[in-house]
């Protein structure tokens, strides 16, 4: 089976919870895929991160990578240019249980983001000298990430999406799940049993399934919320009152990955999590 698995798409999200950039190839650095979640929108008063959970309109903010800057667009707004090399004034910011210093991207970026979201916000950049560890209890010490929810890589499979869409009243695209790496050739939810992979030249540990939230119900084009895919996932991917799709991963080596790369399953284990029996109608 493993010889038939291939990478079908690669995605990074330079600004946390905003639109993806689709890549043909990407390099994994110490924090994950280069450029992934290295900027973040925070509330100006609390300095706590904002996401599509709070602000669905973040789905309309689209970044593009330039040689030394990030160009950002949104409907009815002029283009914003953010210098990715310039160091800004530091402020402590919070993403989930982590609080640490980040570099503020300045007044122009803050005004632009605030106009889009119609609330007072700041745009901040990950500081290169800051370290944020992935849960040592799960992966051991020294594994780092930036502004992700908790893990540097999210993997999904085309087979699992097809299974989900075959059950759902409304089909959803893969971008609802905001993966970094999408794999084709696997049976539906085969990834529940994967423990260690080789993707191109990079070795990846599959750590835990990803519990899905309301972000998956936000349409990336309109920024409107719906009921899918959570309504259908709850009928057959429910465990401890959470729904599951995709796998949170860490990389054990640096290197590059490309669309079309072979994926080899190096180690498997028991299904995780122990999903409840299929509750969907026949």
N, C-alpha and C positions, 0 to 999 in steps of 0.2 A: 504493500500500500504506500509506503513512504516515498518510493521512487516516483510515484505519480503525483505527488503533492508539489504545487508550484505557487510562487507569489504572484498574485494577480493585480494588486495595487498597493501603493505606499502613500501614506498621508502624514503631514505634519500640521500642527496648529500653532503658529508662531505666537498668537495672542490667545491665551486660555479662554475657551468657550466661544471663540469666534470661528469664522469659516476656515476650512482646511485649505492647504495647498497640496495638490496631487503631484507626486514626483515619480520619475522613472527610476531613479536611484537615490539612495540616501546613505549617509555615513553615521555610524553610531559612535558618539563620543562618551565621555564619562557619565553624562547625565541622561543619555538616551539618544534618540534620533536628533541630529544637529538641527537647531532652530525650533525644536518642538517645545511649546509652552515656556518660552523664555521671556515673554511679556505677559502682563496680567492687568486687568482692570480692577481697581479697588474703590470702595466707597471713600469719598474724600474725608469724611468725619471719623469713621471707625478704622479705616485702612484694612478692612476685611475684604477678601476677594468677592467679586461678583461673577455670576455665571448665568446661563440661560434658565436655571431654576428660578432666579429672581427677575431676570431681564431677558425675555425671549428675543427681543430685538437685537441682542448680540449676534444672533444667527445671520444678520444682514451685514455685519462688519467683515469685510473681505481684505485680507492682507496679501501682498505680493512681495517676494524677496528680490532685492536689488543687491549690487556688489557691496555697498556699505550702508544701505538703508532699507527700511521697510516702508513700502507704499501701501496705504490703507484707504479703502473706499467704503462708502455706504450710500444708500439712496438719498438723492437731493442734498448731498454734501460735497464740498470740494475735496480733492485728494489730500490726505495727510501724509507727510513724509517724516519718518522717525529715524534718526541717526542711530545705527546699531553699535557704533564704536564710542560714542561720546559718553563719558561718565557724568551722572547727574547727582543732585543732592540726595542723600540717603534718608529713607524713612522706614520704620518698622511696619511690616505688613503681615497679614495672617491668611494662610490657606489651610483650612481644616485645623489640625492640631499643631501646625507649625507656625511660629512667629519668628521673623528674622529680618535683617535689613535688605532693602532692595533700592535700586536707583530710580529716582523719579525722572520721567521723560519730559518734564517741563510744562509750562503753562499752555503752549499751543496745543499739545496733545491732550492735556486735561480739558481744555475748552472744547475741543473737537469731540471727544468721547462724551462729555457732559451734554453736548447738544444732541447727539444721536440718541442717548438714553434718557434725556430730559431729567437728569438728576446730577448732583455734584459728584464727579468721579476724578480719579487720577489714573494715569497709565504708568506702570512701573516695569522696570527691566531687571532680570535676574542678575545679581552681582557675582562676578566670577570667583571671588574669594569666599563666598558663603557655601556651606555644606548642609544639605538636608538629607538625612538618611531615610531610606525605605525601612519599614518595620524590621528591626534586627531579629525579633522573635520569629519572623517568618523566613527571612533570607540570610541571616547572619549579619555581622557588622560590615560597614564600609561600602554598602551599595547606595548610590546617590541618585537623586532625582531633582528636578527643578520645580516648576509650578503645577505639576500634574496633581491629580487627586490623591495619588499615593504611590503609583508604580510607573516606571519609565516607558513601558511598552504595553499596548493593548492589541491583541490578536483576535480576529474573527475569521469565520469561514463562510464561503459561498453556500456550501451545503446546508449549514444551519439556517441561513437566511431563507433559502428556498423552502425548507421545512416550515419555518415560521409563517412565511407568506402563503403557503398552501393551506394553513389553518385559519388565517386572519380574514376578517371581512374586508380589510383594506390593506393593500400591499404597501410596504415601506421600503425605501432604499437603504443601502448599507450605510450611507452617511449619517443616518439617525444615531448610529452606535459609536461614531467618532473613533474608528480604529486607526492604528498606525500601520498595521500589516494585515492584508486580507489574503487568505489562502484558498485555493481551489483544489478539488480532487478528493477531498475528505468526505466521508459519510456525515450526515447530520449529527452534530454534537459529539463527533469523535474527539474533539479537542478537550472534552471533559476528562479524558483518560491520559492526555499527554502530560509528561513531566519534564522532558528535555528535548530540545530541537536543535538542528543545525539549519540555519537559514542563510543560504549563500556561504559566506566565510565566517559567519557569526554564530556562536553557540548561545542559546536562549533557554532559560529555565521558566517553565510555566508554574506560577506560584499559586494563584487562586482564581476562581471564577469572578466575573465582574457583576456586581449587583447593579441593576439598572434603575434609573430615576426618571423624573419627568422631562429631562432634556430630550430623551428619545421620542417624546410626543410632539416636539417642536418641528414644524416644517421649515427646512432650511431656506426655502425660497420666499415664503410668505411670513415666516416667524409666528404663525398661528399654532396654537396647541390643539391636539386631538386626543383620542383615547388609545390609539394604537402606537406602538406595539405592546404596551404594558398590559392592555386588557387580554390579549391572546397569550402573552407569556405567562400570565397568572394562571392560565388553565393547565399548563403542562411544564412550566419551569419555575415552580414555586417551592421555596425552601425557607423556613423560618421567617415567613411573611415578607420575603424579598424575591424578586424575579431576577433571573440570571441569563446573561448572554455575553459571550466572549470571555477571554482569559487575560488576566493581568500577568505580566511577565517582566523578567529582568534579563539583562544580557551579561554573559560571563566573559565575553571577549569583545574587543573593539574591531571595527572593520566596516565594510560596505555591504549593502544589500541592494538588489535590483529587481524590478519587475521581470518575471520569467525565471528567477532563481529557483532551483530545486530546494525542497524542504524535506529534511530527513528526520523522522521521529527516532530519537536515540534512546528514549526511555518512556515507558508507560506505567500506569498505576491504577488504583481503584478510582471509579467515577467520583468526581468532586464537583459540586456538592452532591450528596445523595438526594437527587431530585425526586419529588413526590410522584406517584403514579399519574399517568396521563388523565387529566380531568376534562379534556375537551370533548365536545359531543362527537358521536360517531359519524 
